Amino acid sequence: MSDLRDLYQELILDHNKRPRNFKALEDANRTAEGYNPLCGDKVKIFLNVEDGRIKDVSFQGSGCAISKASASVMTESLKGKTVAEVEALFKRFRDLVTKGPEAAESADLGKLVVFSGVCEFPARVKCATLAWHALSAALQGKNQAVSTE
């Protein structure tokens, strides 16, 4: 189990140092911002949704390693998925970080499973889910800031 945790930690640190899809998306047709007032994490999600499918997604922002890595892995996981698939994925991810891998159908989560240890640190759940809440607001067309509070 220690080797697995080390691998998870390494992947989170890599996505924090070299976040994927970290840019403004010029052809975004939906955006939303998220803010965690407890620790100062900020994120802006950019989406290009066509025919009910995520054509492209990116983010910008600043925050802790968990917050930034979660947004990075999230963007990699969403491209090509339908809005319904993304909503289901968010529910499974939220279950993973709040209840643990047993409750989350973690086999379907791909790289997102690296955040399974977050459930052991309740204060970090908001860090891990910030980008997801902003994503949800963007999908709903709410072009406004969402807060973890």
Rosetta silent file (secondary structure, phi, psi, omega in degrees, C-alpha in Angstrom):
SEQUENCE: MSDLRDLYQELILDHNKRPRNFKALEDANRTAEGYNPLCGDKVKIFLNVEDGRIKDVSFQGSGCAISKASASVMTESLKGKTVAEVEALFKRFRDLVTKGPEAAESADLGKLVVFSGVCEFPARVKCATLAWHALSAALQGKNQAVSTE
SCORE:     score description
SCORE:     0.000 S_00000001
   1 L     0.000  -34.242  179.375    0.000    0.000    0.000 S_00000001
   2 H   -61.807  -40.770  178.406    2.907    2.352    0.708 S_00000001
   3 H   -62.347  -39.479  179.024    4.158    1.996   -2.879 S_00000001
   4 H   -65.781  -43.507  177.343    0.697    2.869   -4.181 S_00000001
   5 H   -62.469  -40.005  177.835    0.490    5.953   -1.952 S_00000001
   6 H   -61.919  -41.972  178.714    3.941    7.032   -3.139 S_00000001
   7 H   -63.462  -43.960  178.876    2.805    6.672   -6.747 S_00000001
   8 H   -61.045  -45.681 -179.788   -0.346    8.677   -6.021 S_00000001
   9 H   -62.123  -40.736  179.660    1.644   11.409   -4.306 S_00000001
  10 H   -62.595  -42.326 -179.784    4.086   11.536   -7.215 S_00000001
  11 H   -66.356  -41.087  178.119    1.276   11.930   -9.753 S_00000001
  12 H   -63.178  -44.734  179.299   -0.353   14.722   -7.714 S_00000001
  13 H   -64.141  -38.072  178.586    2.963   16.563   -7.391 S_00000001
  14 H   -63.457  -45.505 -179.989    3.615   16.175  -11.133 S_00000001
  15 H   -69.542  -26.319  175.258    0.203   17.644  -12.050 S_00000001
  16 H   -71.465  -45.073 -177.711    0.776   20.469   -9.576 S_00000001
  17 H   -73.721  -37.077 -177.799    4.182   21.360  -11.038 S_00000001
  18 L  -130.335   70.385 -176.789    3.191   20.802  -14.673 S_00000001
  19 L   -63.767  139.179  177.470   -0.589   21.178  -14.870 S_00000001
  20 L   -86.307  146.837  177.521   -2.190   19.956  -18.065 S_00000001
  21 L    59.226   33.624 -179.594   -4.607   22.198  -19.978 S_00000001
  22 E   -91.502   88.637 -177.546   -3.521   25.215  -17.900 S_00000001
  23 L  -171.512  162.808  170.493   -4.558   28.043  -20.211 S_00000001
  24 L   -78.691  138.003 -179.501   -7.463   30.224  -21.213 S_00000001
  25 L   -96.203  110.901 -173.557   -9.516   28.485  -23.867 S_00000001
  26 L   -60.709  -36.110 -177.036  -10.075   30.973  -26.679 S_00000001
  27 L  -100.629   25.405  178.820  -13.164   29.233  -28.096 S_00000001
  28 L   -64.269  135.494  175.221  -14.815   28.527  -24.726 S_00000001
  29 L  -110.529    0.746  174.338  -18.580   28.847  -24.812 S_00000001
  30 E  -147.235  138.427  176.394  -18.984   28.289  -21.057 S_00000001
  31 E  -143.145  158.951  171.636  -16.893   29.464  -18.111 S_00000001
  32 E  -161.024  152.564  178.654  -17.161   29.630  -14.347 S_00000001
  33 E  -113.228  151.059  176.357  -14.925   30.572  -11.461 S_00000001
  34 E  -130.724  149.750 -177.946  -14.495   28.881   -8.117 S_00000001
  35 E  -143.753  133.681  175.136  -13.067   30.142   -4.847 S_00000001
  36 E  -110.296   99.594 -175.882  -12.209   28.427   -1.577 S_00000001
  37 L   -65.655  -20.843 -179.317  -12.155   31.189    1.061 S_00000001
  38 L   -68.415  -36.735 -177.397  -10.658   28.901    3.709 S_00000001
  39 L  -124.864   -5.141  176.220   -7.342   28.494    1.920 S_00000001
  40 L    89.874    4.091  177.479   -7.477   30.984   -0.956 S_00000001
  41 E   -61.285  137.244  177.169   -7.630   28.492   -3.859 S_00000001
  42 E  -134.780  141.429  178.880   -9.028   30.069   -7.045 S_00000001
  43 E  -147.529  145.394  171.824   -9.868   28.416  -10.345 S_00000001
  44 E  -124.879  126.621 -179.437  -11.517   29.392  -13.612 S_00000001
  45 E  -102.348  136.225  177.287  -12.858   26.639  -15.841 S_00000001
  46 E  -118.330  128.358  179.690  -13.166   27.075  -19.606 S_00000001
  47 E  -127.173  144.854  166.191  -15.375   24.721  -21.614 S_00000001
  48 E  -119.237  106.110 -178.716  -16.203   24.244  -25.243 S_00000001
  49 E  -108.948  124.826  177.133  -19.389   22.170  -25.285 S_00000001
  50 E  -131.336  130.390  178.424  -20.856   21.105  -28.621 S_00000001
  51 L    52.511   39.870  176.698  -23.879   18.871  -29.117 S_00000001
  52 L    74.581   16.754 -177.620  -23.891   17.910  -25.429 S_00000001
  53 E  -130.436  143.366  177.637  -20.251   16.778  -25.456 S_00000001
  54 E   -76.732  105.789  178.533  -17.084   18.323  -23.983 S_00000001
  55 E   -78.388  -41.289  179.435  -15.032   19.214  -27.042 S_00000001
  56 E  -154.498  155.283 -178.829  -12.317   20.970  -25.032 S_00000001
  57 E  -152.562  143.762  175.955  -11.659   22.054  -21.457 S_00000001
  58 E  -151.728  176.305  178.608   -8.970   24.028  -19.667 S_00000001
  59 E  -151.160  160.530  169.654   -8.389   25.925  -16.441 S_00000001
  60 E  -139.328  155.291  177.038   -6.409   28.721  -14.868 S_00000001
  61 E   156.098 -173.114  179.810   -5.916   29.545  -11.251 S_00000001
  62 E  -144.212  153.104  178.809   -3.797   29.250   -8.181 S_00000001
  63 L   164.101 -166.462 -178.295   -3.908   27.190   -5.054 S_00000001
  64 L   -72.211  171.022 -178.143   -2.527   24.245   -3.184 S_00000001
  65 H   -60.479  -40.126 -178.987   -1.119   21.123   -4.826 S_00000001
  66 H   -64.810  -45.481 -178.156   -4.364   19.160   -4.314 S_00000001
  67 H   -62.818  -48.751 -177.500   -6.505   21.884   -5.876 S_00000001
  68 H   -68.464  -42.901  179.438   -4.284   22.429   -8.896 S_00000001
  69 H   -65.372  -39.022  178.951   -3.641   18.732   -9.500 S_00000001
  70 H   -62.108  -44.167  178.069   -7.341   17.940   -9.214 S_00000001
  71 H   -63.094  -41.063 -179.158   -8.185   20.552  -11.862 S_00000001
  72 H   -64.129  -50.075 -179.914   -5.408   19.241  -14.114 S_00000001
  73 H   -66.359  -36.913  178.078   -6.424   15.573  -13.895 S_00000001
  74 H   -58.022  -48.109 -177.444  -10.074   16.579  -14.217 S_00000001
  75 H   -62.149  -37.448  177.379   -9.460   18.347  -17.524 S_00000001
  76 H   -65.420  -31.032 -174.718   -7.649   15.304  -18.890 S_00000001
  77 H   -81.788  -15.971 -169.824  -10.562   13.088  -17.855 S_00000001
  78 H   -96.695  -26.948 -173.034  -13.364   15.103  -19.460 S_00000001
  79 L   -57.459  128.507  178.557  -12.501   15.592  -23.105 S_00000001
  80 L    89.649  -10.681 -178.756  -14.911   13.795  -25.390 S_00000001
  81 L   -82.275  153.406  174.042  -17.389   12.899  -22.639 S_00000001
  82 E   -77.021  162.817  177.618  -21.052   13.831  -22.741 S_00000001
  83 H   -59.361  -41.101  179.172  -22.452   16.244  -20.182 S_00000001
  84 H   -63.231  -40.541  177.761  -24.336   13.335  -18.558 S_00000001
  85 H   -64.069  -39.528  179.489  -21.108   11.302  -18.309 S_00000001
  86 H   -65.632  -42.963  178.728  -19.324   14.275  -16.729 S_00000001
  87 H   -62.312  -40.679  177.748  -22.082   14.760  -14.161 S_00000001
  88 H   -66.700  -38.073  178.928  -21.899   11.057  -13.220 S_00000001
  89 H   -64.850  -40.862  177.942  -18.103   11.273  -13.007 S_00000001
  90 H   -60.775  -43.065  178.907  -18.348   14.254  -10.643 S_00000001
  91 H   -61.288  -44.797  179.677  -20.666   12.272   -8.362 S_00000001
  92 H   -65.666  -39.391  178.433  -18.240    9.317   -8.270 S_00000001
  93 H   -64.403  -44.133  178.503  -15.277   11.655   -7.661 S_00000001
  94 H   -60.768  -41.889  176.497  -17.124   13.403   -4.817 S_00000001
  95 H   -61.953  -40.051 -179.885  -17.911    9.994   -3.291 S_00000001
  96 H   -60.316  -48.395 -174.142  -14.234    9.024   -3.626 S_00000001
  97 H   -82.025  -14.587  178.566  -12.903   12.074   -1.781 S_00000001
  98 H  -103.094  -32.677 -174.512  -15.622   12.118    0.883 S_00000001
  99 H  -117.745  -14.670  179.989  -16.306    8.434    1.547 S_00000001
 100 L   101.776  168.775 -173.466  -13.295    6.585    0.141 S_00000001
 101 H   -63.130  -26.419 -178.776  -12.687    4.227   -2.763 S_00000001
 102 H   -64.838  -28.957 -174.511  -15.149    1.587   -1.541 S_00000001
 103 H   -95.289    0.438 -164.066  -18.061    3.987   -2.097 S_00000001
 104 L  -118.136   10.147 -174.733  -16.982    5.440   -5.416 S_00000001
 105 L    47.782   51.191 -171.206  -16.889    2.844   -8.188 S_00000001
 106 H   -63.446  -18.019  177.979  -13.215    3.785   -8.330 S_00000001
 107 H   -62.891  -27.095 -178.824  -12.508    1.408  -11.214 S_00000001
 108 H   -88.591    1.912 -172.932  -14.298    3.898  -13.477 S_00000001
 109 L   -92.964  -11.567 -178.789  -12.286    6.885  -12.274 S_00000001
 110 H    59.079 -136.020 -178.321   -9.013    6.354  -14.117 S_00000001
 111 H   -64.261  -20.353 -179.105   -6.268    8.654  -12.857 S_00000001
 112 H   -61.130  -19.773  179.944   -8.726   10.449  -10.584 S_00000001
 113 H   -61.643  -17.394  179.030   -8.356    7.547   -8.146 S_00000001
 114 H   -62.633  -16.626 -179.489   -5.087    9.157   -6.991 S_00000001
 115 H   -91.330   11.254 -178.064   -7.226   11.470   -4.859 S_00000001
 116 H   -60.907  -30.443 -179.798   -8.624    8.581   -2.786 S_00000001
 117 H   -71.075  -14.129 -178.904   -6.463    9.578    0.200 S_00000001
 118 H   -61.067  -30.452 -178.036   -8.198   12.953    0.454 S_00000001
 119 H   -61.386  -20.394  178.072  -11.057   11.325    2.384 S_00000001
 120 H   -79.965   -8.817 -178.365   -8.627   10.912    5.299 S_00000001
 121 L  -130.541   80.977 -173.670   -8.201   14.708    5.437 S_00000001
 122 H   -52.237  -31.780 -179.996  -11.683   16.303    5.493 S_00000001
 123 H   -66.892  -20.134 -178.078  -10.277   19.840    5.295 S_00000001
 124 H   -92.126   -7.213  179.848   -8.765   18.986    1.885 S_00000001
 125 H   -59.557  -41.429  179.921  -12.028   17.781    0.305 S_00000001
 126 H   -64.960  -32.833  176.418  -12.896   21.360   -0.664 S_00000001
 127 H   -65.030  -45.028 -176.434   -9.488   21.708   -2.325 S_00000001
 128 H   -70.587  -29.503 -174.940  -10.023   18.557   -4.365 S_00000001
 129 H  -100.721   -3.335 -177.134  -13.584   19.425   -5.424 S_00000001
 130 H   -54.945  -52.666 -178.680  -13.216   23.154   -6.132 S_00000001
 131 H   -61.533  -34.282  179.939  -12.589   22.766   -9.869 S_00000001
 132 H   -67.363  -39.674  177.608  -15.440   20.259  -10.079 S_00000001
 133 H   -66.401  -39.214  176.280  -17.911   22.704   -8.525 S_00000001
 134 H   -65.230  -40.563  176.511  -16.786   25.387  -10.977 S_00000001
 135 H   -58.470  -46.262 -179.812  -17.156   22.843  -13.792 S_00000001
 136 H   -59.815  -43.615  178.044  -20.701   22.072  -12.663 S_00000001
 137 H   -62.718  -41.451  178.861  -21.569   25.791  -12.653 S_00000001
 138 H   -63.747  -42.043  179.370  -20.103   26.186  -16.149 S_00000001
 139 H   -63.487  -32.502  179.808  -22.114   23.222  -17.439 S_00000001
 140 L   -84.388   -0.764  179.292  -25.268   24.788  -16.009 S_00000001
 141 L    77.328   16.645  178.826  -24.440   28.079  -17.729 S_00000001
 142 L   -86.560   93.368 -178.239  -23.925   29.910  -14.434 S_00000001
 143 L   -82.708   61.901 -179.430  -21.274   32.421  -15.415 S_00000001
 144 L  -144.009  161.312 -179.903  -20.667   33.378  -11.789 S_00000001
 145 E   -72.962  139.223  173.621  -18.214   32.526   -9.069 S_00000001
 146 E  -110.756  151.403 -179.294  -18.980   29.518   -6.895 S_00000001
 147 E  -121.272  151.083  176.238  -17.659   29.109   -3.401 S_00000001
 148 L   -78.857   -5.564  179.151  -16.842   26.014   -1.383 S_00000001
 149 L   -93.796    0.000    0.000  -18.641   27.631    1.569 S_00000001
